[in-house]
Amino acid sequence: AGVYGLIGYGGTDTVMAAMPIAIANRMPYVGPQSGTSALRNNSKYVINIRASSVDEITALVNFALMQGLTKFSVMYQNDSFGVQGVAALQTALAAANLKLLSSGAFPTQNIGLVNAALAQLLSGALPFVPEAILVWTVSQVGSVNLITAAMTVLPQSTIFLCSSAVGDSFPSAFPTTGSRVYVTQILPQFANTNYTVVQNYTSAMRAVNLSAVNSFFSFEAYISAKVAIATMQRMRAEDLPYNAAFVNALYQQSTFIFDELVVGPFSLAVTMTINGTTSTTLCNQGMKQVWISSCLGGKYVGLPHETFFFARG
């Protein structure tokens, strides 16, 4: 019988290892839990549900600009994830006619060097002081250590912008200073009553285990599973081979709506015009919505206008 398809898997290293296997065997790979650009516009068999890391950074920059902030610095882990984040930040700033003020990097495997990276960032910003610092690392400990150290030397007006990768427990590190720390999420907050899908996810978790704790990781997997189920419901028993039929059904459906949450449109051919040049590309990412929360009081608190939408492409 063999493997029909893949779904889920968390972390960039894991999903990047799974991607070539799926493509080589023409298997649908639904909902890899990573924001890396390498998964996007790559193959119709890789079906991304969540917003990308680039989308997250663009949302954070737009949020800071709305606060009137214009002096941006970045602290990043010195690997492909971090370098990609710096490039996305520079692109978002260029769209606002701004340049990156300064940066500091630390080795992925040595988060103890964040103080040296912070010193690099601060000296590079002189004679200015950063107003917003993007902290681009998948290490929760590294993020906490950096922000904690930076708060001791920077004005209280400086804010910190973090990736969804920092995890569910991240705000607890900032019980009194969390109003200065902002984090992206790629799905609505659990307290967001505007989305029935949040309530349905919570009910599904409790049906499995009454003591289950909501997490963004499992919420993302829940949405990926709903997309997979909805796609299979469109297939017919005589559609063979099943893997090709699944992919065809998904792109034919294009857009999925779960309560108020829209996933899609997916498209095999999106026409884009950049600098006068028109080209056709694949859109294999369903969502480009990003939600932003503060860490006020040591917990995630959604902003009054927490949703940022991006043009699909």
HELIX and SHEET records of a PDB file:
HELIX    1   1 THR A   12  ALA A   24  1                                  13    
HELIX    2   2 SER A   37  LEU A   39  5                                   3    
HELIX    3   3 SER A   53  MET A   66  1                                  14    
HELIX    4   4 SER A   80  ALA A   95  1                                  16    
HELIX    5   5 ILE A  111  LEU A  113  5                                   3    
HELIX    6   6 VAL A  114  ALA A  125  1                                  12    
HELIX    7   7 GLN A  140  MET A  151  1                                  12    
HELIX    8   8 SER A  164  VAL A  166  5                                   3    
HELIX    9   9 PHE A  170  ALA A  173  5                                   4    
HELIX   10  10 GLY A  178  ARG A  180  5                                   3    
HELIX   11  11 THR A  196  VAL A  208  1                                  13    
HELIX   12  12 PHE A  216  ARG A  234  1                                  19    
HELIX   13  13 TYR A  242  GLN A  253  1                                  12    
HELIX   14  14 LEU A  296  GLY A  298  5                                   3    
SHEET    1   A 3 LEU A   6  ILE A   7  0                                        
SHEET    2   A 3 TYR A  29  VAL A  30  1                                        
SHEET    3   A 3 VAL A  46  ILE A  47  1                                        
SHEET    1   B 7 SER A 102  PHE A 106  0                                        
SHEET    2   B 7 PHE A  72  GLN A  77  1                                        
SHEET    3   B 7 ALA A 132  TRP A 136  1                                        
SHEET    4   B 7 ILE A 159  CYS A 162  1                                        
SHEET    5   B 7 VAL A 181  GLN A 185  1                                        
SHEET    6   B 7 GLN A 289  SER A 294 -1                                        
SHEET    7   B 7 VAL A 301  PHE A 309 -1                                        
SHEET    1   C 2 PHE A 256  PHE A 258  0                                        
SHEET    2   C 2 LEU A 261  VAL A 263 -1                                        
SHEET    1   D 2 SER A 267  ILE A 274  0                                        
SHEET    2   D 2 THR A 277  CYS A 283 -1                                        
END                                                                             
